[in-house]
Amino acid sequence: MDELIRYLLSILGATSQGFAWAILAIGVYVSFRILDFPDMTSEGSFALGGSISAFCISGLGINPVLCLLISTLAGMAAGAVTGFLHTKLRIPPILAGILTMIALYSVNLGIMGKSNTPLLAQKTILSMAKNLFPSAAALGIKDNLLQNLISMGLSIIFTVLVIVLLYWFLGTEVGCAIRATGNNEAMVRAQGSNTDAMKIIGLMVGNGLIALSGGLVAQTQGFADVSMGVGAIVIGLASIVIGEVIFRRVISFASRLISIVIGSIIYRIIIASVLYIGFNSNNLKLLTAVMVAAALSIPVFKKDKVKIVREENEC
């Protein structure tokens, strides 16, 4: 029974992380899927959001919620730099993202002044929300359970807000132009729209969401690290692919965003489960890569199977 309770607690914590990291996955979706731009800035933007959030809280004493807004604006600035390098200096998309990502590593170090900033003794959105509830002892539950529940509640609130605002924005004239640019850039340009501006705005939106996720993760987990964004792109893509494979018949845009959130939660639950059974944490990135490759190959295997069945029927 104790083992089951510990496992369920780990799943609850993974679900909470899944909602927080889902915002990252949505930001990656904006760049990679909607804008059709292979943006490597994501890893730097995620750490940038965490670094700025940590510095604003521990160094400046700013309200934690306002810190998240500042983190988002900083991420948008990083996306604008990548967009400028690509659209104005004609640097290829991948290289433009890599250049910004490399630069952001030094920027993040300069912001925090060190590689890691703890927030456990600082006022964060988690501690603020925790003060609104009775103590864990008064509720008759463990403190880590109460913290996981509050963290999950906060992550759900921010995730829902992001989905609603992004759904509204991409339904506006500018949002439709961004989506059209990702689908057929030549057609949008032929209609007189500025595709360079649409790319920059799209990258700003995507990286702003990624930085918001970084700030939220830093505040809920209690620290920010300059390397916290390593593998962020793969994690975001894993969440997107898992959601798309499970909900492959989903057509509406809102449903796709929800499928990404579910994919992020499933990914975190898988990671928590394999760690619980004793999987070496050093191999997590390898496991993630294998999961993404396997999920991406499922449609190929299904097409081959259908093709074989048709050939057999013709014979």
C-alpha positions, 0 to 999 in steps of 0.5 A: 500500500505504501508503494502504491501511495508513493507511486500515485504521489509521483504521478500527481507530481508528474501531472502537475509538471505536465501542465506547466511544461505544456505551455512550452509545448504550445510555444514550440507548436506555434514555431514548428507547426503553425509557422513552419519554422524550425526554431532552436531558440526554444532552449535558450528562451526557456532558461531565459524565462526561468533566469529572469523570474528568479532574478526578479524575485530574489534580486529585485523583490518584484511580485512573482506574477509580474515576474512571469510577465517580464519573463514572457516579454523577455522571451518575445524579445529573444524571438524577435532577435531570431526573426530579425536574423532570419528575415533581415540578415537572411540567415537560415532558420536553424542557424538563426535560432542556434545563434540566439540560443548560444547568446542567451546562455551568456545572457542568462548567466549574466542575469543571475550572476551564477549558474543556479538560483534557489527560490525555496526561501523566496516569495513565489506564486506557489508560496503565495497560493499556499498561504491562501490555504490551511496548513497540510497538518490542518487538512490532514494530508502531507505537505508535499501532497498539498504542494503538488495540488496547489502547483497543479492548480496554478499550472492548470490556470496558466495553461487554460489562459494560454490556450484561450488567449492563443486561440483568440489571437490566431483568430484575428487578422494578424493571427490568420496571416501568421497561420497562412504564412506557415501554410503558403508563404508565397501566396501570402506574399502575393496578396501583399502581406508582409511575411517577414513581419508575420514570421517575427510576430509568430516567433515572438509569440512562440518564444514568449510562451516558452519563456512563460513556461520557464518562469512558471517551472522555476517558481514551482520547482523552487530554482532556476538553472542556466541549463534548465532549457537543455532538451526543451525542444525535444520535450516540446516535440515529444508532447506534440507528437504524443498528442497528435498520435493519440488524437490523430482524428482531431481537426479543430485548432482548439482540440489540437491545443488540448491534445498537446496538453494531454500529450505533455501530461502523458509524457511526464507520467511516462518519465515518472513511471520509468524513474520510479521503477529504477530507470537511470536518469542519465538516459532520460534524453535517450528515452525521449528521443526514442519515444519521439522517433517511435511516435513519428514512425507510427503513421509510416507503419500504418501506411505500409500495413494498409498498402500490404493489405491492399496488395493482398486483396488485389492478388 
